Amino acid sequence: MKSEEPRNEESSSPRFSLSILHSTFINIARVILALTFIFSGYVKAVDPIGTQYKLQDYAEALGVLQYAPDWLTLSTSVALSAMEFSLGVFLLFAMLRGLVTRVVLIFMVVMTLMTVWIWLADPVSDCGCFGDAIRLSNGETLLKNIILLALAFVVMKWPSKMPRFVTLSNQWIVFHYTFLFILATSVWSLYDLPIFDFRPYHIGANIPKGMEMPEGVKAPEFETTFILEKNGIQKEFTLEEYPDSTWTFVDSKTKQISEGYVPPIHDFTITDMQTGDDLTETINKGYVFLLISPHLEQADDINFGNIDMIYEYAVENHYKFYCLTASGNSAIARWKDMTGAEYPFYSTDETTLKTIIRSNPGLLLLKDGTVIGKWSHNRLPADEMIKQPLKKSEFGYMPEDGIGKRIALILLWYVLPLALLTIADRLWMWSRWLSRKELKESNRIYKLIKKQNKNEKENRSR
C-alpha cells in the first residue's frame, strides 16, 4: 500500500498540469476571438454607412447590386455589426457556451470561404473587416480568418472549459443590454456622425498636407474623366479634352492607372462643371464651408433652411461656401428648385465625397485647409454659429480633442454597468457558497452534538 501511493501522486501531477495548460489555451483562444469580434463589430457599428458602402461593393462585384436596395444594405450593415459585437461579448462572458461557440464557428467558416474568394478574385482592395480603423490586404485578411477559424474550432470543441463571468440567472441582463447598447450606437451614428472618425478627413486633418508626396517616391497616376451630354449623346472626356459649355455635365469618375505611393488623401479635387477649371487650391486659405452631397437626388432636404442660414452668414462675412457633388446638372437644378439654394455647385469624385462625411448632405468647415468642424444635416449649429464672426466664435477654432471623452462615455454607459453586474454576481455567489458552507458546518456540529448526547444517554442507561 505504501509503495503504491507515491506512484499515484507522481502520475496524477502531469495529468493535472496538462489539464491546466489545456484550459489555459482554450481560454486564451476564447479571449482572442471575443476581443476580435467585439472590436470588429464596434468599428462597424459606429460607421454603419461605411459598412453599407462596403456591402454595396461586394454586391456590385457579384452582379447583384440592382437587387440590393439601400434600405436592405443598411439594415444588413446594422445587423452584421450587432451580431459580431454581441457574439464577442457573449463569448467573453461564456454565455450559452454551446450555442454561441457553434454560431461563432459557422460564422468564421462563412467568412473564411468568402475571403478565399476575395483573395483569388480580388473584387475589392480591402475586405472592410475592421471598417476604416484597420485596413488589411486580401492576403492578410485570409491569414487572419484562418487563425480565427482554428481558434473557433478549439472553443467549440471544449465549451465547458470556459468559466462563466455571470451566472445563468443574470445572463439575460448582459444579453439584452448588449443588444440595446450596440443598436443605439448605430442609430446615433446614423442620425449624427460616426462617434469615432478613422478616415483621412477627420477633424484636425489638413487636406493639402494629406495630399503631399514624400520626396523620392514614385507617385501613382490617376485619371479623371467627365461624362458630358449634348443632343442626347453622352461622351467621356479627360480634363485636357474638356469641351465648351454647350455640353451638359452628367457625371465624373477617377481611376488609378499606375501603381505608386498613395498619400492618405489622393483623390480630392474641386472642378468647375462648366469650365473644367480646378479650384482645389482655393480651400487652402481662410475659412471655407464645404456642403457635401455625393448624390443630390438622394439628399435629405428637411434641414435646407439651416444650410441657407449658414450660406447667408458665409456671404456676409466673406467666407467661401461650396457645394461639392457628383450629381449632374438636372439633379442640381432640382435641388435648387426644392430648396432655393443660391450657393455654387462644383464637381468632386463620388467615392471621395462618401469618404469625407457620412451624411447626405453634410457640412465641413475648413481653416487654411484644416478640417475644424463636421456636422450632419441633422445637427447643423446654424443658430449658434451666425451670432458672430468665426474669429470671435468657438466654431472658428480647432475644438478640444473629444476622443478621451467619448471613450469615457463608452466606459460609463456599457463597460462599467457590466463590470458592476459581474462583481455583484460574483459576490452573490460567494455569499451563497459561504452560507452553504456554514450550513454544512452547522449540520456537522449538530450531528456531532446529537451523537454525543445519544452516547451519553446510552452510557447512563447502562
N, C-alpha and C positions, 0 to 999 in steps of 0.2 A: 504493500500500500504506500509506504513512504517513498519507494523508488519511482512510483508512477506519477505522483503529484508534481515534481519538478518538470517532468516531460510535458505534462498537460499545460503548465503555465508557460513553458517556452513555446509550445505550438500555438497557443492562443494569442500570444503577443504579436507575431507577424500578421495574423488574420485581423486583429484589431487595428493595426497600423494601416493595412491595405484598405480596410473599411473606411477609415478616416480620410485617406487620400482619395478614395473613390467619391465619397460625399463632397469633399472639398472641390474636386474637379467639376462635379455636376453643378454645384452652386456657383462656381466661377463662370461656367457656361451660362447659367441662368442669369447672372448679373450682367454679363456682356450683352446677351440677347435683349434683356429687358431695357437696358440703357440705350442700346441702339434703336430699338423700336420707339422708345419714348422720345428720343431726340429727333428721329426721322418723322414721327407723327406730329411733333410740336412745330417744327420748322415749316411743315406743310400747312398746319392749321393756322399759323399766323399770316400766311400768304396764300389763301385759297384760290385767288385769281391766278397767281403764278403757277400753281399746280394745275389749274384748269387749262392754261396755255400749253403746258407740257402734255396733258392728256389729249389736247387737240392735235398736237404734233404727232403723237402716236396714231391717232385716228386717221390723220392725213396720210401717214406712211402706209397704213393698212388699207387705204382707199375707202374708208367708211365715214369720213368726216361729214358727208351730206346727211348721214343717218344719226348724227350726234349733235342735237341742238344745244345751245348754250346752257339751258336750264339743266340738261342731263349731265354735261361735263362738269358744271359747277357743283351739282349735287353729289356726283361721284367724287369730286375733289374733297368736299367736306366729309363725306362718309369714309373715304380712304384714310384721311388723316386721323379721324376719330378712332377708327379701327386700330391703326398702328399704335397710337398713343395708349389706348385702353389696354390692348394686349400686352404692351410693355409693362404697364402698371400692374396688371393682374399677374403677370409672370413674376414681377419683383416681389409682390405680396404673397405669391404662391396660392392664389385663389383659383378654385375649380381646377386643380392641378392637372387632372387627366384630360379634361376637355380643352383647356387653354393650350397645353403643350401640343395636343394634336392639331389644333387650329393653327398654331404658330408653324408647325412643320408643314402643313398643307400650304400655308401662305408662302413659305420660303421655297417650296418646290415650284410653285407657280412663278414666283419672282425670278428664280434661278433659270427656269426654262425661257422666260422672257428675255433675260439678259444674255442668254446664249444666242438668241435670235438677234438682239441688238448688236452683239459683238461680231456676228457673222455678216449681217446685212447692213449695219451702220446707218439706220434710218435717222437717228438723232445723234448729236455730238455729246450730249450729256443726258444721263438717264433721269435726272431730277429726283433721285432717291432722297437727297438731303436738301431739296429746294435750291435756293441760291446761296445757302450758308456754306456748303462744301461741294465743289464740283469735282467729279471723278470721270476719268476716261471710261470708255466702254469695257476695256480690258480690266481696269481696276475694279469696276463695278461687278464684273463676273467673278473675280477672285474674292471680293468681299462677300458676295452671296454664297459662294461655295463654302466658305468658312462658317458663315452663319447657318447654312443648311446642316452642316455637320454638328454644330452646337445644338441646333433644334432637335436633331435626332437623339442626341445624348439626353436632353431634358425630357423628351417624350418617352424614352426607354425607361427612365427611373424617376418618375414624378414624385414618388413618395419620399425621395431623399431630400426634397426641398422643404425646409421648415417654414411654416406659416408665420407671417408677422401679425396677423389678426385672426382671431378665432372665427369659426363658421358663423356664429350667431351675429357677428358685427360686420361681416364682409359685404352685406348689402349696402352699407353706408359708403364704403370705398367704391363699390360698383356704380351706384347712382351719382355720387359726387364727381367721379372721374368723367363720366359722360357729360354731365352738366357743365363742368369746367371747360372741357375741350370744345364742346359745341358753342359755348358762349364766347370762347376765344375766336373761333372762326366767324361767328356772326358779327362781333365787334370789329374785326379786321375788314369785313366786307362793308360795314357801314362807314367806318373811318378809313384808316390806312393800316398796313401791317404793323404790329406792335414793335417788331424788330425789322429793320431795313438792311438787307445784306447786299443790295445792288450798288453799282458804282455811282448812282445818282443820289445817294443818301445825303441827309443834312450834314454839312461840313465838307462835302466833296467839291473840289474845284474842277469844273468841266475842262477848261483849257489845259490844266496840268494833267488831267486824266487822259488826255489825247496825245501827250508828248511821247516821243520815242527816245529811248536811251541811245547814247552815241555808239556807233559801231555795230548796230544790229540791223538786220535786213527787215524792212517793213513789208507787210503783206499788201497786196494790191486789191482794191475794191472798185467795183464799177456800179455806178448808179444810173439806172435807166428810167426814162419817163414815158409813160403811156399817154399819148395825146390823141384827140379825135378831131376829125374835120370831115364834114359832109358824110357823116355816118361811118367813116372808115377810121379804125384805130391803128396806130403805128407806135413803135418804140423808138426813142431817141436817147442818145447819150447826152451828157452835159455839153459837149463840144458841138453836137449836131442840133441843139435846141432850136426849133423853128420860130417863126414870128407869132404874133399874138392872135392870128386868125385860127390857130389850133387851140382846142379846149383841153385843159388838164383832166386826166381821168385817174391816174394812179402813178406811184413810183415804187421802185424796189432797188435794194442794194445787195450785191452778192460779192463774195470773195473770189478773186480769180487767180491768186497765187499765195503760197504759204509764207509765213514770217512771224516775227514777234507781234503779238496783238496787244496793244495797250488796253487798260480797263475800259476806257471809253474810245471806241474806234469807228462808230457809225453815226455820230451825231452831226447832222447838217441842217441848216435852215435855208430853204430855197424859195425864191420868189416864183410863184406858179406862172406868172405872166411873162417874165423876162428871163427866168432861169438863173438870176443872179444869186450868188452865195452870200448870205447875210450872217453866217455863223459867228464871225468875229465881232458883231455888234453887241453881243451879250457880255463881252469881256470887261466892260467899263460901266460903272454906275449901277443903279438899281434897274432890274428888268423883271417884269412879270411874264411868265410863260403859262398860258392856258393850254393844257394838253388834252387832246381828244384823238385817239387813234382812228375812230370812226364816228363822225358826227351823226351818221344815220342811227347809231345805237346810243348816242349820248343822252344822259338824263337832263332834261331841261327844266326840272322842277325848281331849281335854285338859280335860274338865269338872272333874277333880279339882283342877287348878291354879286354875281360876276359883273354885271353892268355898273354897280356901285363902285367896285374896285377899279374898273376901267376908267370911269369918270374921275376917280381920285388920282389915278396914274396920270391922266391927261393934265389935270390941274397942277400937279406937282412935277410935270415934265419927266415922268418915268416912262420907259419903253414898256409896251404891252403887246405881246404877240400871241396869236392862237396858232399852235402847231398841230397839224392834222395830216393824215394820209388820205383823206377823203377828196373827192373831186369837186368840181365847180357846182354841180347840181345839188350835192349834199350841203355845200356851204351856203348856197342860195336859200335852201330850205331852212337851214338853221337861222339865217338872218331874218327870214320871214316869221319864224316862230318866236324868236327872242328879241328882235330889233337890234341885234348886235351891230356895232359900228367899228369894232376893233379889226385890225388887219389879220388876214389868214395867210399862213405860209406852209410849205410842204416839208415834212420830215418822214423818215422811214417808219413804217407801221410797227415793226418789231422794236425799234428804239423807243417809240412813244409808249408802247406797252411796258417796256423795262423801266422807264423813267418814273412812272407813278401808277399805282393800282387803283385808278379811279377814272371814270369817263363821264364828264370831264374832271380833271384835277388841276390844281394851281401850284406853280413853283414861284418862289421869289429868289432871285439871284442878286448878289452884290459883288461886283468885279469878277463875275464868272463863278462864284462860290454859292452853292445852294444854302440859303439860310432859312428857308421856310417851305413846307409842303403841306397841302391841305386837300382833303377830299371835298367834292362839291357839297357834301352833307355838313361839312364843318368849316365853311369859309368864315373867317373872322371879319366880315365886312364892317359891321357896326363899330367894332373896337378899332380897326385899322384906320378908318377915314378921319378920325378925330384930329390927327396931327401928322406932319411930315414924318417920313421914315427915320430921318436922322435924330428926331426927338422922341421916337417911339421904340418900344421894346421889339417891335417887328422888324426894325431896320438893322438889327444886330444878331450875331450868332446866338441862338438860345443855349442855355446851360445843358450840358450833357445829361440826358434823362435816362441813359441805359441802366445806371445803378438803381434809379427809382423804379423803373419797370421791372427789374429783377426782384427788387424788394417786394413789389406788389404781388408778383407770382408766388414768392415765398410766403407772403402773408395770406393770400387767398386760397392757395392749394397745398403747398408743402407743409406749412405749419399745422393746419387742421388735421391732415393725415398723420403727421408726427405725433400730435397730441392724442389722436384716437389710438394710435399704436401703443403709446406709453400707458394710456388709461386701460387699454385692453390687457396689456401685459401685467399691470398692477392688479387688475381684477383677477386674472388667472393665478397670480402669485398668492393673492389673499385667499382664493378658493383652495389652493394647494395647502396653505398654512392651516386653513380651517379643517380640511380633511386629515391632515397630519395630527392636529391637536385632538380631533375627534377619535382618530385611531389610537393615539397615545392614551387618551382618557378611557377608551374602551379597554385597552390593555391593562391599565391600572385598576379599573373597575373589576375586571375578571380576576386579577391577582388578589384583590381585596376579598372578592366573593369566594375565591378558592381558599384563601387563608381562613375566613370565617367558617367555611364548611369544615376545614380540617380541625379548627378549634372545637367546633360542636362535636365532631366525631371523637375527639380526644376526651372531651368531658363526658360523653356517653359511655366511654369505656371505664 
